[in-house]
Structure formats: structure tokens, C-alpha cells
Amino acid sequence: MISFFERFFELQKEFHQMAFSWLSFSAGDVIYVLLGIVLLYSLTGLFKKEYRDSSIRRILIIGNLFYFTYQLFWGMLYFQTPIIKKLSRQDTPEIDKAKKMALQYLEKCKLTRASVQEDHNGIFIVSNLKAVQQEILFQQTRLPQYISDKKATQILSVKPSLFKNVMSFTGILGYYNPFTAEAQYNAELPRTFIPFTTAHESSHQLGFAREQEANFIGYLIGIHCGNPDLRYSTEYFTLKSLLRFIVENDPEFVKSVIRNYSPGMKRDRAYERSFIFRHQGWLDDFFGFTNNIFLKSNQQEGSVTYSYFIDLLLNYEK
């Protein structure tokens, strides 16, 4: 059954993406807004006795259609064979190996950071977002066959979310809409996040459902690309992921690596921290909690533990 849904996704994804890619705005976000209005209207009907039965019936019909469509187009892909089983070795991630790789990516980041553009405050900016997106589509065609045999449609359907103001307070960087096959990102994010977030969401469009596998495919897309903005964003994400994996075991090592950031990287880090600090609050906690439940209910570790990406990274680098 899982194999059937994998094949079905491969058959329909090009048509699915084409159906909404030509729109300049996110059709999926508009659908969510309309759905929310209908549900809110139905909920108000629960307080009126003469409308209660019809409101309950409407809510149940919408809920069932929503869930069925979600599973048809996306939900069953969470049960695909994990990528880790496609790699030749499956050792447990080791701190010493992660430290060695962190030092390698520190040097890569410093080198690539020197080749990208800055704003008047010395903060990294993306010089041409469209060029980044086109590079992502091209790199999808160059993924190793033993890791991905999925078809790259070469259809650009990546759009800024209509909910960007709210997203900044939730900790959500981007999301894939299974109902329209659109990839959304938060356009208000620090620019260090946006290229890799776009690569991550485009990995969902390929058919990789698990979050950390989408991170890994995003890593493969960005790490050897010719676009310096995408490469820097990918290298910087990889370095931060390695440091988060190491920090509980050796916080002094992590502090030492951060002290050795280049001046440009330090400015980027300070801006990221400032952005996150300004947008902390109850929404961030709430969405972190609900996202954790969602991930664990779909064959994933949860939002707190992200060691699976490190596991994939270390085994791939071997």
C-alpha cells in the first residue's frame, strides 16, 4: 500500500504543481483562510439549537474530506523506507566525528561568506532569490540515484507565505502545502535562513515527507551548488546543526567554534538571535508543542531531537 502511494505521488506531482504554480500568490494559504472561515461559521452554529445538527454534520464532512485528501496526496509518504537504510553504513552518530565535521564546515562557511553580498549593516543578503530557486531545481536533477530515484519536475512553485507576520512568532520557517503542492517560506526571516529553507521545502515537493530527510536532501541540493548564496545558507545550517548536536556533550567546544566565526558570520548570528528574541512568545511555545506532536505521530523523532539529520550527514560523508 505504501508503495502504491509512492507511485501515485510520482504520477500526479507534476500535474499537481502545474495546477497552482502559475499563480503569483499562495493558493494553499487562500484555501486555509476560506476553510477557517467555514469552520468558524460552523462552530458558531453549535450554539444555536436549530442549526446544531447541520453544523455538526458540516464540520464532520469537512474534517473527513480534509483528512482523506491529506492522506491521499501526502500523509502515507511518511511511511516510506527511511533514507538511512539506503546508505551503506549505519553507525550511531559520534561526537568526535561531529566535531571534526563542524571544524570543516566552519572553514567552509568562512570561505563562502567572503563571496556573498551584505547590506549596509554588514548582514548577509540574498542577491538574487530567483537564481537561488532555479539553482535548487537544477540541483534536484543531480541528486545521487542511490538516495533519490524521484523525478525532478523542474516546476517552480515556491512562494512567500501570506501568513509571514504570524509565522515569525511561531518559529515556523516554511511549510509544504499538500493540497496545492506549493512550497511556502517566511519572507521576513533573516536571509541566512531563506535559501536553505527553500531547498528544504522543495525536497518535500520531490516526495520526501520526513522533516530531517528533507533537511538532508536540502543539504545535498545546496552543498555542491554553484550559487554562493544557497551554498552559504546550506553550510551555515549544517554547521549550526552539528553544534546543536555537540553542545550538550561539549559546550566549551561549541563556544570555541563560535568565537572563531568570521566577522561576517558573527554579524549574521547576532542578527538571527535578535530576530528570534524579538519574536519569542506564547505562539512560539504553542506551535513548538503542536509540531512536536505532529512529527511524532508521523514516524519522526519530534521537534526537540534532530539527531537523525546528523546521522544521515555523518553516514553520507563516509
Summary of the structure (lengths in Angstrom):
residues: 318
radius of gyration: 20.7
end to end distance: 33.2
largest distance: 68.7
contacts: 981
relative contact order: 0.15
helix: 64%
strand: 5%
